[in-house]
Amino acid sequence: MTQLTITEQDELLSVNIHDMPTVPGGAPGAQIIPLFLDRENGTWVLYGRFAPGTRLPKHFHTGTVHFFTTKGRWNYVEYPQNPQTAGSYLYEPAGSIHTFAVPDDATEAAEGFMVVHGANINFEGDQFLNIRDAGAIEDGVLAYLRSNQLPIPPYISPRRADFKSRQD
């Protein structure tokens, strides 16, 4: 039997978090590993590490979010009764607004995979702070790596057909 392939590929598009550098995230104590950044379709997949006491800005999601916690614990400030711990899967509908926080007394960093569609509209108090989407994240990652003279990691992006060899 002949197998039909709709999209020809010479290899699987795959990365391993253990082979990727971490870069600063959206707040002190936050580090991210970019896995998939698609600025044209507004999709971003990251592995995040958040030290005890980390608090991200309050943010509004324009699209959906899937978050799978692999280590530690965290919660949304607005939902302290729903802590997320290793093994927790969280779905967030578009239009949700909340503040990510790792408790100060946590004994380890919280870690997890996130798949985000759309943008985070970030606030400081009730004042607009910035917009964080796939393009902003990619620009920030590349700027950080270039300024520190580090190689560009092989994250997956539709704009990077040669993602494993591009080092610009």
Secondary structure, DSSP 8 states (H G I E B T S, - for coil): -----SS--SS-----GGGS--EE-SSTTEEEEEEEEETTTTEEEEEEEE-TT-B--EEEESS-EEEEEEESEEEETT-TTS-EETT-EEEE-TT-EE-EE--TT-SS-EEEEEEEES-EEEEETTEEEEEE-HHHHHHHHHHHHHHTT------B-TT-TTTTT---
